[in-house]
Amino acid sequence: MEIVIEKNAYGGKGELKLEKILTCAEMRDKCSMFARVTIRPGDSLGYHEHHGNGECYFVLSGEGIYDDNGVKRVVKAGETTWTPDGNGHGFDNTSGTEDLVFMALIINS
């Protein structure tokens, strides 16, 4: 498993940790990423758009503000998000104490 620390991902605050579970070759290029993502309190994944793929998040623990094409809502453990091709999203960990941890799957179109 490859672990990557990204600082200011897509213009977000702080850093996030990506634990890449499978490689693109293992997913036979049907998916670009399958990873466990951790965002620390106060940090964020900046808003970004998807072109040629869509992305699903399944929140394992914590909660945050999810930006779905400009519509913001609270998303917490046990909830799923979906961003289809041509749309955008971002995620802020607004907790003062708890990591926001979720599975991220990018599916190629």
N, C-alpha and C positions, 0 to 999 in steps of 0.2 A: 504494500500500500504506500502510495506517495503522499506526503504531507506538504502542503504549500501554504505559506503565509502571504496574504495579499494586503498591501497597505493602500488605503484610500481607493478600494475597488470601485470602479466606475464613478469616481468622484465622491464616494462615501467618506464617512469619518472613521478614523482609527484603522483597525485591521480586522481581517477575518481569517479563519483557518479552514482550509479545504483538505479533507481526508479523502483522496480519490480512491474509490473502491475497485473500479474496473478501468482498464485502458480502452482507448478507442478501438484498438485491434481486437481486444476481447469482446467488445460489443459489436464487432464487425461493421463498424462505421454507421450503424443505425442510430447510435446515440453519441453525442459529443462529450457528455459528462454524466457520471453517477458518483455522487460524493456526499459525505456528511459535512455540513457547514456549521461552524460555530462563530457567532458574533457576540462579542463581549458587551456588557452594559454600556450604553452611551455610544456605541459604534454602529456603523450602518453599511449596507450594500447600496451604492448609489443607483439611481434610476437609469435604466438602459433598455434598449429595444432589441427584439429578436428578429433576425432575418434569415430565413432558411431553416429555422428550427423553432420549437416551442419548449417551454420549461415548466416542470411541475415541482412544487415544494410540498413536503409533508413534515409538519412541525412535530419534533420529538419532545422538546421541553422549552419552557419559557414562553414569552409572547412579545409581540412587537407591532409596529404600525407598518402595514403592507400597502404599498402604492401600486394600484392596478390601473394603469393608464390615467393617472391623475385622481382617481377615486381612492381615498385612504380609508383603511379600516383596521381594527384590531384583529390580529390572527394569533391563536394560541395553540398549545399542545393538542394534538389529535386532529387538527384542521389541515386541509389541503388547498393549495392554490394552483391555478393553471394559467399560463401566459402563452397564447397561441402565436404562431408565426405572424410577424408584422405588428405585434403589440409590445408594450413595455411594462416594466415593474421595478420596484426597489423595496428594501426592507430595513427598518430601523429598530434596533433593540432599545426600547424606551425604559426598560427595567433599570432600577438603580442597583440591583444586586445579583440578578440571575442571567446566565448565558442564554442566548437564543440559539437553539440547535435544531437543524432540520436536514432532511435528505433532499438533494437536488438532482433532478434527472432532466437532461437536455436531449430531446428527441429530434433527430434530423428529419426535415420534410422530404 
